[in-house]
């Protein structure tokens, strides 16, 4: 299924639970592998990216029993990993390659990390520089810019590091390296990025403190085994939330979705646009806030301005926010999102390119864009650019467009949401 045709939705009603959270699924495997003892992960996301993390830790000597949505992981402690006998293939997963870089920097052996053609264009200097300051020996292609990465790990020293760009992946890599360093590793973010690593590391027993934008982790303390239940992925639910707001007469209930405030900037932006969104049944699951979200169509969305402070909390939702802006009244401006230039695709460029095909007027900036709301969209043949978020955003746009829309490269959705098109079919039938 690399090409799919969609038409305007005449109805969009029902309820569903989104797939498990991708970020938390990755981290549950990593932290369980580094803990001493047996950990169980339930409601694990089975997608290409997260399977890359499982395979990576298996190659490092970790026994992982895979029973579908449940994993049983026999952790070996911080010093229990084994040198891999082959190159570790991280597939398309930036989370896998960056977070494991932190682990391997403190492991006393040689390893090589690579990935698919897209991952090999993702910038790695932002991780290599601080890890090298801690004492890791890392070499990479094109003057230490791009994968593959060759890592000779060993003893690490703590550092105080001020991050130039907010990035949960870079922050998490440094926290993992900090577990191996003697003393306190201190990290300061320019703005708050998603904090799943801080929450989960603390739950596993790490000596970690958070104060404002600063995080300190003390090395040397072993992690203890922990059972984790992965909540529903807000980033996956976001596409259906926007669809429900834009399709007349629509009503969607999303159950058991994570609402970590470092992830839900899209809700803030949509409410500022005048969206009718109700959050209820708020409760805690494995240290993460979870809720049900009800959305109804019929509201007229107004243009909004998104600044750098809000941008990190909707970095994965940027493409679908652009779809909402394309059908809002006025001109929406999004700034401070330069990180999107180096995701699975250049998301600023790709979403602008594809929405223009549907009749949307867009201006690009180095760190964002402006979108003039249109009265309607027209069907077109669009490309995913191999990016799951672009494929899903354009599919939702197709549900509001007159005429047929063809999505080329639709199989990219399998990176994070294998059942995406099945749910579209059920809700719009």
Secondary structure, DSSP 8 states (H G I E B T S, - for coil): --EEEE---S--EEEEE--B-HHHHHHHHHHHHHSEEEEEEES---SHHHHHHHHHHHHTT-EEEE-SS-EEEEEE-TT-----SS-EE-TT-HHHHHHHHHHHHTSSSEEEEE--TTGGGSB-HHHHHHHHHTT-EEEEHHHHTEEEEEEE---EE--EEE-SS--HHHHHHHHHHHHHEESEEEEE-SS----HHHHHHHHTT-EEEEETTEEEEETT---B---EE--B-HHHHHHHHHHHHHSTT-EEEEEEEE--TTT-HHHHHHHHTT--EEEEEEEEETTEEEEEEEEES----B--EE-HHHHGGGTTTHHHHHHHHHTSBSEEEE-S-GGGGGSSS-HHHHHHHHHHHTT-EEEEETTEEEEE--S-EE--EEE-TT-HHHHHHHHHHHTTEES-EEEETGGGGGGT-TTHHHHHHHHT-
